[in-house]
Amino acid sequence: MDPRFEKYAKLLIKAGIGVQPEQSLVINCSAQNYEFARMLVSEAYRAGAREVFMRWGDQVIGRERYLHAADEVFDSFRPWQADMLNTLAREGAAFLSVIGGDPDGMRGVDHSRIMREERVSGPALAEFRQAQMSDKVQWCVAALPHPAWARKMYPDVPEEEAYKRLTEAIFSAMRITEDNDPVEAWRLHGEALNERKRKLTELNFKSLHYVNSLGTDLTVELPEGHYWEGGSTVMPGGITFNANMPTEEIFTAPKRDGVNGRAVSTKPFDVGGEIVPRFAFTFENGKIVKVETEDPEHLRRLQDAIGVDEGASYLGEVALVPFDSPISNMDVLFYNTLFDENASCHLAFGASYPTVTGGGDMTPEERAAVGLNDSITHEDFMVGSRDLSIVGTTHDGREIPVFVDGNFAL
């Protein structure tokens, strides 16, 4: 195995999760990546982990379940499945997910089964999800290459070459080279993101106005007391982790009922294993009131996705990524949200991260009162483009360019 994978494992344990002595760790990983999983487990125990729990998965087995399991299976969620994650979150465990599979792996699956399962699993896992969304526990999502993923990205080259290209792209995005210290590289990257977060938080914008030539013309109000997040998160006590690796974004929560206008997607969107190439949402008083896309099946899937619950049809995140950034400059479509969202400004429908002063300690009712959205889902879609303009309006009426021609103007 390429020795850079050993660096990768160390990076995820040290900078991704920040495992502490005597802390439990949960690792979600595909069974096909067992060699890398072993590296992660070894690094975790070297870091002093109390116990490591492995949750193995397999995309093909998951597909078979959605295709052939009894229909009633998708309308219930067994308590023991929720008990493990809720209990470990309550105990302060850390959670690492290593993803990467076939972008078309769920094609042909009845999407209603996926949606039904999400509706019953969401409430059962509310405690776990809330701990993650509020950064009460360390969590991290990263990715490994997969042959089918490589073929999707690089269809015009032999499979072996495609896999090599994807592997190199992942290492590049993760700031891993043969002779560097990636943990130190991520520390420096985090400092740069922190400076940008500080500037935007101090400006305390009342709203952001997005415009580009594709048809996006969207005004997003921001709640009182909002702040900008991104990169590494520092928990009480000084523990630091990176929820997404790679990451190039800074983000905050919009005001639930303060979004108006039209947002046009700029990159394909994965809805339950089906890739939707282009679509648009129209918002009125925060709610998505119109969905536009060319394919009727894609339209149905998008409508299902924003209809999971009431909050799914409102925005929960506003994220800024310069067009001229490392992943964007690779000039390749990953067909994977973890990477594509870090190549483009994006929005997310569904749950808000509590990025308002004191938000992490608020009750759901208090969060709603300050304008944060709640949902069992959170789905990112990309709206960044080379000509994207974003103008921020302050509470005293000043208009300040935030993005000009797709890049930060601040």
C-alpha positions as CSV (number, residue, x, y, z in Angstrom):
1,M,0.0,0.0,0.0
2,D,1.2,3.5,-0.8
3,P,3.0,4.8,2.3
4,R,1.0,8.0,2.0
5,F,-2.0,6.0,3.3
6,E,-0.2,5.7,6.6
7,K,0.1,9.4,6.7
8,Y,-3.5,9.7,5.8
9,A,-4.6,7.5,8.7
10,K,-2.5,9.5,11.2
11,L,-3.9,12.7,9.8
12,L,-7.5,11.6,10.3
13,I,-6.8,10.4,13.9
14,K,-4.7,13.4,14.9
15,A,-6.3,16.3,13.0
16,G,-9.6,14.9,11.8
17,I,-10.9,13.5,15.0
18,G,-8.4,14.6,17.6
19,V,-8.7,11.4,19.6
20,Q,-8.1,12.0,23.3
21,P,-6.6,9.5,25.9
22,E,-9.3,7.2,27.3
23,Q,-11.8,8.3,24.6
24,S,-13.9,5.8,22.7
25,L,-13.9,6.0,18.9
26,V,-16.5,4.8,16.4
27,I,-15.3,4.2,12.8
28,N,-17.7,3.7,9.9
29,C,-15.9,2.1,7.0
30,S,-16.6,-0.1,3.9
31,A,-15.5,-3.7,4.4
32,Q,-13.4,-3.4,1.2
33,N,-11.2,-0.8,2.9
34,Y,-10.2,-3.2,5.8
35,E,-6.5,-2.5,5.4
36,F,-6.9,1.2,5.9
37,A,-9.3,0.6,8.7
38,R,-6.6,-1.4,10.5
39,M,-4.3,1.6,10.1
40,L,-6.9,3.8,11.7
41,V,-7.4,1.5,14.6
42,S,-3.7,1.2,15.2
43,E,-3.3,5.0,15.1
44,A,-6.3,5.5,17.4
45,Y,-4.8,3.2,20.1
46,R,-1.4,4.8,19.8
47,A,-3.2,8.1,20.5
48,G,-4.6,6.6,23.7
49,A,-8.1,5.6,22.6
50,R,-10.0,3.6,25.3
51,E,-11.8,1.4,22.7
52,V,-12.5,1.5,19.0
53,F,-15.9,0.3,17.6
54,M,-16.0,-0.7,14.0
55,R,-19.2,-0.3,12.0
56,W,-18.6,-2.1,8.7
57,G,-20.7,-1.3,5.6
58,D,-20.9,-2.4,2.0
59,Q,-22.6,-0.5,-0.8
60,V,-23.6,-3.7,-2.8
61,I,-25.2,-5.3,0.3
62,G,-27.0,-2.0,1.0
63,R,-28.3,-1.9,-2.5
64,E,-29.5,-5.5,-2.2
65,R,-31.4,-4.6,0.9
66,Y,-33.2,-1.7,-0.7
67,L,-34.1,-3.8,-3.7
68,H,-35.3,-7.0,-2.0
69,A,-35.9,-6.6,1.8
70,A,-39.6,-6.8,3.0
71,D,-41.3,-3.5,2.4
72,E,-42.3,-3.0,6.0
73,V,-38.6,-2.9,7.0
74,F,-38.3,0.7,5.9
75,D,-41.1,2.0,8.1
76,S,-39.4,1.1,11.4
77,F,-36.0,1.5,13.1
78,R,-34.9,-1.0,15.7
79,P,-34.1,0.6,19.1
80,W,-30.8,-1.1,19.5
81,Q,-29.5,0.6,16.3
82,A,-30.1,4.0,17.8
83,D,-29.1,3.0,21.3
84,M,-25.5,2.4,20.3
85,L,-24.9,5.8,18.7
86,N,-27.0,7.8,21.1
87,T,-25.3,6.3,24.1
88,L,-21.8,6.7,22.8
89,A,-22.5,10.3,21.9
90,R,-23.8,10.9,25.4
91,E,-20.6,9.3,26.8
92,G,-18.4,11.7,24.6
93,A,-17.2,9.3,22.0
94,A,-15.7,10.5,18.7
95,F,-17.1,9.4,15.3
96,L,-15.1,8.9,12.1
97,S,-16.7,8.0,8.8
98,V,-14.6,6.9,5.8
99,I,-16.8,7.1,2.6
100,G,-16.2,6.4,-1.1
101,G,-18.1,4.1,-3.4
102,D,-19.8,4.0,-6.8
103,P,-21.6,7.3,-7.4
104,D,-24.2,5.3,-9.4
105,G,-24.4,2.5,-6.8
106,M,-28.0,3.1,-5.9
107,R,-29.4,3.6,-9.4
108,G,-32.6,1.7,-9.9
109,V,-33.4,1.5,-6.2
110,D,-36.9,2.6,-5.2
111,H,-36.2,6.0,-3.8
112,S,-39.3,6.0,-1.6
113,R,-37.7,3.2,0.5
114,I,-34.7,5.4,1.2
115,M,-36.9,8.4,2.1
116,R,-39.2,6.3,4.4
117,E,-36.2,4.9,6.2
118,E,-34.8,8.4,6.7
119,R,-38.1,9.5,8.2
120,V,-38.0,6.8,10.9
121,S,-34.3,6.8,11.6
122,G,-34.1,10.6,12.0
123,P,-36.2,10.9,15.1
124,A,-34.6,7.8,16.6
125,L,-31.1,9.2,16.2
126,A,-32.1,12.8,17.3
127,E,-29.7,12.8,20.3
128,F,-26.8,11.6,18.2
129,R,-27.5,14.0,15.4
130,Q,-27.9,16.9,17.7
131,A,-24.6,16.2,19.4
132,Q,-22.9,16.3,16.0
133,M,-24.7,19.4,14.7
134,S,-23.8,21.2,17.9
135,D,-20.2,20.0,17.9
136,K,-20.7,18.4,21.3
137,V,-18.7,15.4,20.0
138,Q,-15.8,15.2,17.6
139,W,-16.7,13.9,14.2
140,C,-15.1,13.7,10.8
141,V,-16.0,12.5,7.3
142,A,-13.2,11.6,4.8
143,A,-13.0,9.5,1.7
144,L,-11.0,6.7,0.1
145,P,-10.7,5.9,-3.7
146,H,-13.0,3.3,-5.2
147,P,-12.7,1.7,-8.7
148,A,-16.2,2.6,-9.8
149,W,-15.8,6.1,-8.5
150,A,-12.6,6.5,-10.5
151,R,-14.3,5.2,-13.7
152,K,-17.1,7.7,-13.3
153,M,-14.6,10.6,-12.9
154,Y,-12.2,9.5,-15.6
155,P,-14.2,7.5,-18.2
156,D,-11.7,8.0,-21.1
157,V,-8.7,6.3,-19.5
158,P,-8.0,2.7,-18.5
159,E,-9.3,1.7,-15.1
160,E,-5.9,1.4,-13.4
161,E,-4.9,4.9,-14.6
162,A,-8.3,6.3,-13.5
163,Y,-7.8,4.8,-10.0
164,K,-4.4,6.3,-9.8
165,R,-5.7,9.7,-10.8
166,L,-8.4,9.6,-8.2
167,T,-5.9,8.5,-5.5
168,E,-3.6,11.4,-6.4
169,A,-6.6,13.9,-6.4
170,I,-7.6,12.8,-2.9
171,F,-4.0,13.1,-1.5
172,S,-3.7,16.5,-3.1
173,A,-7.0,17.7,-1.6
174,M,-5.9,16.3,1.7
175,R,-2.5,18.1,1.5
176,I,-0.6,14.9,1.7
177,T,2.8,14.5,-0.1
178,E,5.5,12.0,0.2
179,D,7.8,14.3,2.2
180,N,5.5,16.7,4.2
181,D,3.8,16.6,7.6
182,P,0.1,16.8,6.7
183,V,-0.9,17.5,10.3
184,E,1.2,20.7,10.2
185,A,-0.2,21.5,6.8
186,W,-3.7,21.3,8.1
187,R,-2.8,23.5,11.1
188,L,-1.7,26.2,8.8
189,H,-4.7,25.8,6.5
190,G,-6.9,26.1,9.6
191,E,-5.3,29.4,10.6
192,A,-6.1,30.9,7.1
193,L,-9.7,29.8,7.3
194,N,-9.9,31.2,10.9
195,E,-8.8,34.6,9.7
196,R,-11.5,34.7,7.0
197,K,-14.2,33.6,9.5
198,R,-13.1,36.4,11.9
199,K,-13.5,39.0,9.2
200,L,-17.0,37.9,8.1
201,T,-18.2,37.6,11.7
202,E,-17.0,41.1,12.5
203,L,-18.9,42.5,9.5
204,N,-22.1,41.1,10.9
205,F,-24.1,41.2,7.7
206,K,-27.9,41.5,7.7
207,S,-28.1,39.7,4.3
208,L,-26.2,38.4,1.3
209,H,-27.3,38.8,-2.3
210,Y,-26.2,36.2,-4.8
211,V,-26.2,36.9,-8.6
212,N,-24.7,35.1,-11.6
213,S,-25.3,34.7,-15.3
214,L,-26.9,31.2,-14.9
215,G,-30.0,32.7,-13.3
216,T,-29.2,32.8,-9.6
217,D,-30.7,35.9,-8.0
218,L,-31.1,35.1,-4.3
219,T,-31.2,37.2,-1.1
220,V,-30.4,35.4,2.1
221,E,-31.0,37.0,5.4
222,L,-28.8,36.0,8.4
223,P,-30.0,35.7,12.0
224,E,-29.0,38.1,14.7
225,G,-25.9,37.0,16.5
226,H,-24.7,34.7,13.7
227,Y,-21.0,33.8,13.3
228,W,-19.0,32.0,10.6
229,E,-17.6,28.6,11.1
230,G,-15.4,26.3,9.0
231,G,-12.1,24.4,9.0
232,S,-11.2,23.2,12.5
233,T,-13.6,23.4,15.4
234,V,-12.4,24.0,19.0
235,M,-14.5,22.4,21.7
236,P,-14.7,23.4,25.3
237,G,-11.5,22.3,26.9
238,G,-9.5,23.0,23.7
239,I,-10.0,19.8,21.8
240,T,-9.8,20.5,18.0
241,F,-11.3,18.5,15.2
242,N,-12.1,18.9,11.5
243,A,-15.6,17.7,10.6
244,N,-14.9,17.5,6.9
245,M,-11.7,16.5,5.3
246,P,-11.0,18.0,2.8
247,T,-12.5,21.4,3.5
248,E,-12.2,24.8,1.9
249,E,-15.4,26.4,3.1
250,I,-16.6,28.8,5.7
251,F,-20.3,28.7,6.6
252,T,-23.1,30.0,8.7
253,A,-26.8,29.5,9.1
254,P,-29.4,31.6,7.2
255,K,-32.5,33.0,8.8
256,R,-35.2,30.4,8.2
257,D,-37.9,32.6,6.7
258,G,-35.5,35.2,5.2
259,V,-34.5,33.5,1.9
260,N,-36.1,34.9,-1.3
261,G,-35.3,34.4,-5.0
262,R,-33.9,31.7,-7.3
263,A,-30.8,29.5,-6.9
264,V,-29.5,27.6,-9.9
265,S,-27.2,24.6,-9.2
266,T,-23.8,24.6,-10.8
267,K,-22.7,21.0,-10.2
268,P,-24.6,17.6,-10.3
269,F,-26.5,16.6,-7.1
270,D,-26.7,13.1,-5.7
271,V,-30.2,12.3,-4.6
272,G,-30.4,8.7,-3.2
273,G,-27.8,7.4,-5.7
274,E,-29.3,9.2,-8.7
275,I,-27.2,12.1,-10.2
276,V,-29.3,15.2,-11.0
277,P,-27.1,17.3,-13.4
278,R,-28.8,20.7,-13.1
279,F,-31.8,22.1,-11.3
280,A,-33.1,25.3,-9.7
281,F,-35.0,26.2,-6.5
282,T,-37.2,29.2,-6.0
283,F,-37.7,30.5,-2.5
284,E,-40.4,32.6,-0.9
285,N,-40.1,33.6,2.7
286,G,-37.5,30.9,3.2
287,K,-39.5,28.0,1.7
288,I,-38.7,26.2,-1.6
289,V,-41.9,26.8,-3.6
290,K,-40.7,25.7,-7.0
291,V,-38.3,23.1,-8.3
292,E,-37.1,23.1,-11.9
293,T,-35.3,20.3,-13.7
294,E,-35.6,18.7,-17.1
295,D,-36.1,15.0,-16.2
296,P,-39.5,14.1,-14.5
297,E,-37.8,11.4,-12.4
298,H,-35.2,13.9,-11.1
299,L,-38.0,16.3,-10.3
300,R,-39.8,13.6,-8.3
301,R,-36.6,12.8,-6.4
302,L,-35.9,16.4,-5.6
303,Q,-39.4,16.9,-4.4
304,D,-39.2,13.8,-2.2
305,A,-35.9,15.1,-0.8
306,I,-37.3,18.5,0.3
307,G,-40.5,16.8,1.5
308,V,-38.9,14.5,4.1
309,D,-40.2,16.8,6.8
310,E,-41.3,20.5,7.1
311,G,-37.8,21.8,7.6
312,A,-36.4,20.0,4.6
313,S,-37.9,22.7,2.3
314,Y,-36.0,25.5,4.0
315,L,-32.3,26.4,4.0
316,G,-30.0,25.4,6.8
317,E,-26.5,26.5,5.6
318,V,-24.8,29.2,3.6
319,A,-21.2,28.2,2.6
320,L,-18.6,30.3,0.8
321,V,-15.8,28.7,-1.2
322,P,-13.6,30.7,-3.7
323,F,-13.8,29.6,-7.3
324,D,-10.0,29.8,-7.4
325,S,-9.3,27.2,-4.7
326,P,-7.3,24.0,-4.6
327,I,-10.1,21.5,-5.3
328,S,-11.8,23.8,-7.9
329,N,-8.5,24.3,-9.7
330,M,-8.2,20.5,-10.2
331,D,-11.0,21.2,-12.8
332,V,-12.6,17.8,-12.3
333,L,-16.1,16.8,-11.1
334,F,-15.9,14.3,-8.2
335,Y,-19.5,13.3,-8.2
336,N,-19.1,13.3,-4.4
337,T,-20.5,16.1,-2.2
338,L,-17.6,16.0,0.2
339,F,-15.2,17.1,-2.5
340,D,-17.5,19.0,-4.9
341,E,-18.9,21.2,-2.1
342,N,-15.4,22.3,-1.4
343,A,-14.9,23.4,-5.0
344,S,-17.9,25.7,-5.0
345,C,-20.0,28.1,-2.9
346,H,-23.0,26.0,-1.8
347,L,-26.2,26.1,0.1
348,A,-27.9,23.2,2.1
349,F,-31.6,22.5,2.6
350,G,-32.5,21.0,6.0
351,A,-31.1,21.4,9.5
352,S,-29.0,24.4,10.5
353,Y,-25.8,24.2,12.4
354,P,-26.3,26.4,15.5
355,T,-23.9,29.1,14.4
356,V,-25.4,31.8,16.6
357,T,-24.1,33.0,19.9
358,G,-25.0,30.4,22.5
359,G,-26.7,28.2,19.8
360,G,-25.0,25.0,21.0
361,D,-26.7,25.2,24.3
362,M,-30.2,26.3,23.1
363,T,-33.3,24.2,23.2
364,P,-34.9,23.4,19.8
365,E,-37.6,26.0,20.6
366,E,-34.9,28.6,21.4
367,R,-33.1,27.9,18.1
368,A,-36.4,28.3,16.2
369,A,-37.0,31.6,17.9
370,V,-33.7,33.0,16.7
371,G,-34.4,31.8,13.1
372,L,-32.6,28.5,12.8
373,N,-34.1,25.7,10.8
374,D,-34.6,22.1,12.1
375,S,-34.9,19.0,10.0
376,I,-33.8,15.3,10.0
377,T,-32.0,16.0,6.7
378,H,-29.1,18.3,5.6
379,E,-28.2,18.2,1.9
380,D,-25.6,20.5,0.2
381,F,-26.0,21.7,-3.4
382,M,-23.6,23.9,-5.3
383,V,-24.3,27.4,-6.6
384,G,-20.7,28.8,-7.1
385,S,-19.6,29.9,-10.6
386,R,-16.8,31.8,-12.2
387,D,-18.9,34.9,-12.3
388,L,-20.7,34.7,-9.0
389,S,-21.2,38.0,-7.2
390,I,-22.2,38.2,-3.5
391,V,-22.9,41.5,-1.9
392,G,-23.3,41.8,1.8
393,T,-25.6,44.4,3.3
394,T,-24.8,45.5,6.9
395,H,-27.4,46.5,9.5
396,D,-26.7,50.2,8.8
397,G,-27.4,49.8,5.1
398,R,-23.8,49.6,3.7
399,E,-23.3,47.3,0.7
400,I,-19.9,45.5,0.7
401,P,-18.7,43.1,-2.0
402,V,-18.0,39.7,-0.5
403,F,-17.4,37.8,-3.8
404,V,-16.5,39.3,-7.2
405,D,-16.1,37.1,-10.2
406,G,-16.3,33.9,-8.1
407,N,-13.7,34.8,-5.5
408,F,-13.5,36.6,-2.2
409,A,-13.3,40.4,-2.4
410,L,-12.6,40.9,1.3
